[in-house]
Amino acid sequence: MRSAVAIGAGAGLIGGVVGAGVLSIVAIKGSEGEMTRAVGLVAHAAHSDSFALGWLVLMAAGLLIGALFGALYWASGLRRESAAWWATIYGLAWWAAGWFAVMPPPLKFAPWAATENPALFQLAMAGLLACLGYAAALAGAFTVFGPVTAERIEARARTARAASNGSLSPGRR
């Protein structure tokens, strides 16, 4: 379990950097025409407007959320082949949870509020892009480095033994 949590924490940290990078690039146009970087709005969770604090909040949240994904990955016995699918679903779930439940009060709105206000819609789409970038980092890490269960290791060993003694060669069928 420790390796899955460690992989999740590392991937989550990288995903936090990816998400912070996306939110640093994306600017949201306010009602009076002012442009605000989305990562600055994330800092509101820590009662600040600091660009750097927004990055730190996203990296810390990414680390914790990634470690949680690693624990869930291990506990549910997921396979490497399905890691990308589950990481994408996990990222989308965190986007929905973040947008509708975790955001600080000035940004927390009902789901339909984003369709009425262009600035909120831009913020929602920026968050979606950041969460999908985060999910891609998780998916890549668990696809490449994800722990393999003991029965999968045994199946690979049986396949390798069968191939080495010639039982799979076309001439012996």
N, C-alpha and C positions, 0 to 999 in steps of 0.2 A: 504494500500500500504506500510505503514511503516514497518509492520511486514514482508512482503515479501522481502523488501530491506534489513532489518536487518538479516533475515535468510540467504539471499544471501551473505551478507558481512561476516557473521560468517562462513558460509560454504566455501566461497572463501578464507578466511584466513586459514582455515584448509586445503583446497585444495592447497593453496600456500605452506604450510608446506610439504604436501605430494609430490607435484611437486619438491620442493627444495630437499627433501630427495631422490627422485629418481635420480635427476641430480647430487646429491652428491655421490651417489653410482656408477653411470655409469662413466667410464673413456673412453676417446676417444684417439685412437692411431694416432699420427700425421705422417706426411710423412717421418720424420727422426726417427721414432720409439719412440718418447717421448709420455708419457701418460699425459693427461690433464683431469681434472674433468670438466664435462659439466656445473656445476653450476658456475665455474670460468669464463666460456665464457659468461654467462648471465650478469655478472658484467660489461662486455664491454659496455652494454647499458648505464651504468653510468660512462663510461670512466675510468674503474678501472679493476684490476685483483683480487680483494679481494674476498675470499671465503665467508666471512660474508656479504659483500655488495651484492653478488649474491643472498644470502638468503633473504636479506631485499628487493631487487628488486622484487623477486618472490612473497614474501608475500604481498607487497604493490599492485602489479599488480593483484594478486589473490583476494585481498579484493575488489578492484575496479571492476574487471570483474565479481565477484560474486554478488556484489550489482547491477550491470547492468542486470545480469541474473534474479535477484529477481524482478527488475522493469519490465522486459519483461514477466516474469512468471505472474505477477499480471495483466499487461496490456492486455495480450492475453487471460487471463482467463483459463490457463492450469489447469488440474486436477492433483492431487497427483499421480494417476495411470500412467500418461504419463511423469512424471518428469524425470525418468531415461532415457527414450528415448531422450527427448529434451536436457537434460544435456550432453548426449554423443555427439549428433549432435553439440551442442554449443562448447564442448571441441575440437572436430575435426575442427570446423571452426576457433577457435582461434589458433590451431596448424598450420593450413594452412596460416592464416593471419600473425602469428608470423614468420613463416619460410620464407615466400615470400615477406612480406611487412614491418614488424616491426624491424627485426634484423638489427643490425648496419652494415655498408657497408662491412667490411671484411667477414661477414657471410651471407649477403644477396645475393642469387644467383637465377638464373632461376630454375624452377622446375626440369629440366633435369640434372642440375649440380650434384645433389646428387647421381645419378646413375653412374656418371663417376669417382667420387672421393670417395674412401672408408671412409675417415675421415668424409666427409660431410654426407655420408649415415649413419654412426654411430651417428652423431649428430642429424640427422633427426629422427632416431628411438628413441633416448633418449628423444627428445622433444615430440614425439608421446606418449611414455610411461608416461611421466610427465603429458601431457594433458589428457590422459585417467584416470590417478590417480586423477587429479583435477576434472574431470567430475564425477568420482565415489563419491567423497566427496560432490559435488553439488547434485547429484542424491539422495544420502542417506539422506541428510539434508532436501530436499524438499519432499521426499517420507514420511519421518517421521514427520517433523515439518511444512510442507507447509500449507498455509492458505486454508481453505475449504470455498467454496462459500456459500452464504446464501441458495440458492435453494438445495444444497447438504445436508445442515444441516436440512432443512425442510423435505427432502425425508427420511433421517435417522430417524427423529422424527416420521414421519408417519409410517415407518416400525416398529419402537419400539412400538408405540401405538397399531398397529394391532397385533403384537406378544403378547403384554401384555393382550389384551382382548380376546385372544383365537381364533381369526379369522384365524390364520395361522396353527392351530393345525390340525393334520391329522383326528382326530375324528369329526371335525365340517365341513368337506368338503362334 
